[in-house]
Amino acid sequence: MSSCQDQHIRLFDVTNGQFKCFKDILAKDIGWTIVDTAYSPDQNYLIYSSWSDCIYMCNVHGDYETHIPLDLRPPATMQFCAFCVRFSKDNKEILAGGNDGCLYVYDRERQERTLRIEGHEDDCNAVAFADMSSQLLYSAGDDSLCQVWDRRVLSERAPVPVGTLAGHGAGIVFIDPKGDGHHLISNSKDQSIKLWDVRRFSSKETVERVRSMMCRQTFDYRWESPPKKYFTNWKLSGDTSIMTYRGHKVLRCQIRCRFSPSHTTGQQYIYSGCATGRLIIYDILTGKILCQERQHGDATRDVSWHPHEPVISTSSWDGTIGLWEYTRPKETEPRECRRPGLRPKSSLGRNLIGTST
């Protein structure tokens, strides 16, 4: 799936490594661009968001087209955008994060917004369901904090997270849960990815230290070079993350990072896009870059590893989508010498600047 500034969402069949567009959806109510997209777990629907009070749901298969607006009912005091959207694992709910710093839960069966959480002091850039239960929610934003919410003890009138993860030195642009209910990774404008264990929250003193630091920060990643300290082993006092990964760049757009799939890799890697156009694979245990390849001439914004096949897709600001073939490292070699391989498989250039999943 690809979405971009021409207001089109294109769905491709990439069987045999070739791009075959089987559906082209003209998005509605678009302001500037399509900001985020997501597939439903049953692969029958997709949702997308833009600068609008509604997110939209469309069918994936069939010659007909459904285009259903899902009104999040944000406050009317500002122009609203859902920066991130996700389906729950049971397909019954949709989670969104807005530029008002709030999380929104939309119930598909009741066809209404059922929860609004005031979660962040700045844009909420990333949200996720922690596991299959849909009770634990993660959120992260430009306040540089990642919040963990338990809906079983949550009050909409006075929302309090069960814990906060603090350690980044700039806004967080993306998060990806491992799926075990305990671990997640976050990608930040401080040019790092961090691995977290939600059983180990940050102290109140560390959280306040981050808030104080963010009040003084003036760096804008959209057009400025990041401070030099971000490219060192700089670490915030009280940082409770398990591991920090450095070597990629997060500039101009919200670069995505993810855990590699369990079926083909045992989730032993973390992979990320990069503002330099690279696809980067990190060793989850050592933090070392195992592989980095460049197929794009501009920022690689999104990356997606096929859950069962050795194929990775990338989308870029250069207007192209790339397919990569992954080769496993040799098991006979010592772990410290093992290196996965990447080989360009094919590419498609049709001004498709946006996300790929």
N, C-alpha and C positions, 0 to 999 in steps of 0.2 A: 504494500500500500504506500502511495506517495501523495503528499498534498503540498500545495505551494501558493504563491501569490497570484497565480492566474485564476484562483478560486475553484480549481478542479481537484477532485480526489480520484486517483486512478488506481485500479486494482489489477495486479498482474499475476499471471500464472508463469512461474519460473521453472517449470518442469524441464529437465534436460539443459538447464542453464541458460535458457532463452526467455526474454521478456515478451509475454503475450498479454496485451491489455484486454481484459474481458468485461470491464465495467468502467465507465467514466461518469462521475457524479459532479454536477455543477452545484457547488455549495451555495447556501443562502445566508443573507444577513451578515456579510463579511466586512469587517473593518480592518484594513491594512493587509491581513493575511489569515490563513487558517493556522491557528496557534498550536493545537494539539489534536491527536486522533487516537483512537483505541478500538481494537476488535473485541467483540463479546467472546466469552469462553467457548461458546458453541459455534463460533465463526459464522453466525447467521446475520449479525448486525455490526455496524460500526457507528461510532460517535465522533463528533468533531466540535471544536470550540473556536470562537473568535471574539472580537470586541462586541459582545451581545449579551443580553440578559439570559438568553437561552443557549443551551447546547442542542445539537441536532443529532437524531438517530436515523440511519438509513439501512435498508436491507442490502445484503451482499449478493445474494443469488437471485435469479429470475429475471425475466424480461421487463417486469414492472419495476416501479421505483416508489418507495415510501420515504417520506421526509418529515419526521415528526419532531416538532420543537418541544424541548423539555425545559420549562421555565424554572430557573433557580430562585427567582424572586429576591434578587439582591436589593440593598437599599437604593433608593432613587436619588441619593445625594451625589453620585459620581458615575462616570462612564465605567461600565463593568466589563471585565474580561476574565474568563476561566482559563488560567494559564496551563492547567493540567487536568486531565480527565482519565478515570479508570473504572472498569467494571469490577464488581465483586466476583469472587470465584464461583459463587452459586448463581450468578447471572441475574440476581434479583435487584441489585442496587448499583448506583453510579456515584462515584466519589469525585469531587472537583475541588480545586484550589483557586482562589480568586485574587485579583489585584487589590482587594480590600483586606487581605491578610486572613481571610476566613476559609474554612472548609465547609463544603456543602455535600449533603447526602440526598440523593434523589431515589425514591422508591418506584421501581418500574411497574409493580402491580397496582399500587395506589395512584400512580401517575401524579405524584406531587413531591415537592421537597419536604423532607421529614426532619432535617437537622441542619442547623447553621452554627458553626463553632468559631468564635473569635480566637484564632490561634496564634497569629503572628503580628508583629508591630510594623511589618512591611509586606510587600508582595509575597503571596504563598505560591512558590514556583513548582512544587512537587508534592504529590500525595500518593499513598499506596495502602492497600489492604495488606496487613501483615501475614495472614495465613488464610486457610480455608474457612475459618469460623466467621470472618468479617466483623468480629468484635473489636479487634485491635487495629487502630489506624496510625499511619505515620504521616507526618507532614514536615515540610522544610521550606525556608524562604530567604528573602533578602535580609532578614535580621540575623542570619548566620546560625540559626538554631534549628535543630531537628526535634520535633515534639512527638511523644508517644501518647496516644489516647486510648482509653478503655471505655467503650460505649456503655458497659454495664454499670459504671459508676460516674457517668458523665451527666452534668447538668448544663443545658443550653444557656440558662440565665447566668450562670457563673462557671464557665468551663475551666477546668484545671487539668492539665496533663498528668498522667501517672509518672512521667519522667521526661527529662530533657537531655539531649546529647549535645554538648558544647565542645568545640575544639577548632572549628574552622575560623579563619581570619577574615572572611568575606562571605557574601551571600551564597547560599546553596542553590544550585540550578536544577539538580535532578537527584532522585533516590531510587534505589532498586532493592527490594527485599529478597533475601535468599530463598524464602519460602518455608523455612523451618520454625518461624515464629520468634527467632532469637537474633538473627543477624541481618544487617542491611549495609549498603554502601551509599555514600553521598558524594556528589561531584560539586566542586565549589569554584567560585571566582578567585579564590586564593591559589588556584592552579594545582589543586590536589584532590585526590579521592581518599576518603577515609572509610575504613571498615569498623563497624560498631557491633557491640553485643548489648541488646536492650536490657539485659539483666544487670548492667553496670552503668547506671546513670551518672550524670555530672552533678557536682555539688552546687548549691545555691550561690556560693562565692564565685565559682567558675562561670556560671550563667550570667551573673551581674558583671563580671569582668568582660565578657563578650559584648554585652549590651553597651557598656561604657565605651568599649573600643569602636563599636559600630557607629556610635554617635559622633565620633571624631573622624570617621573615614570619609574621604572625598573621591576615591578612585572609582571611575565609571568604566566598566569593562567593555562597553559598546564601542568606544573610540580611543581609549587611553591605554598605554602600556602599564602592566601591573607593577607594583613596587618590587624592587630587587630582592627584598627579604623573602618573597614568596618562592624564589628559586633556590633557596638555601634550605637547610634542615630546621628552619624556624618552627617552633612549637609553642603553643599557648600553654601557660602554666595551668595545670588542672585538666588538661586534655585527657579524656577517658577512652579515646578510640584505640582499637587493637592494633591497627596498622595504617600507615599513610603511604600513598603511592604518588610519585611525582615523575614527570617527564612529558606529559601532554600539556596542551594549552587550552584554557577556557576563555575565549575572547569573542566578542561581537554577538554571540548567540548562545543559547542554553545547550551546551554539549552534553550528550547522554553517555552514561557508562552502565554496564550490566555485568551480572555474574554469567559465566559461560554455562551452557546446559549440563544437567547432571547425566543425561543418557549417554552422551558422547565424550564428555570430558570430566565427569565427576565433580563439576563446579570448582575445578582447581585453578581456574583463571578468572581474572577481571579484565574486561576489554572496554575500550573507550574510543570515541571520536576525538578529534583534535582540531584546533583552529588553523593548524598548518596543512590540513588535508590528509593527515595520516590516520590509519587504523592501528591502534596500539593494544598489545596483549601483555598483561602483567601476571607474574606468578603470585598467587594469592598468599602464599606463605612467606616468601622472601621479599616481595615488593619490587623485584627486579623486572625490567622490561625484557620479555622473552622474544618478542617479535614486533616489528613496526614496519609497515609498508604504506606507500603513498600512491594512490591512483587518482586523487582529485587535485584540482588546481586552486581550491579554496577550502574553507572550513568544512570538515566532516562533522555534521551536526548529530546525526543519529546512526546507530549501529544495531543490528539485530542478527543473532545467531540462531539458525534453524534448530529446533529442539531435538530432531532425530537424524538429520543429515549434516555432513561436514561442509556447510555452506554459511557464509556470513554476508549480509547485505549492508551497504552503507549509502547514505544520502548526503549531498553536499550543496553548499552555496554556489558551486560552479555550474549548477543546473543538471547534474548527472546522478544516476544511481549506479552503484557498483556491486558486483557479486564476486565473492572470494571463495576459494576452495581451501579448506583447512586440512592439513596433514598431521597426523599424530606423531609425537616424538617417539623415538625407539625406546622400548621398555628395557632393552638390554643395557642402556647407558645409565650411569649414575644420575640421580635426580638433578644434581646441580649442573649437569651437562645437557639435559634434555631441552630441546627447543622445538616448539610447534612450528609448522610451516604455513605460509600463506601464498597463494598463487591467484592472480587476477583471473576470473572466469569469464566475465562479460561485463558490459556497461551499457547504459542507456542514457542518452542526452536529449531531453525534450523540455528544458527549462523547468525541471521538476525539483525546485528548491523546497525542501520541507522535511517531513519525517518519513521513515521507512520502517515497517514492522513485518 
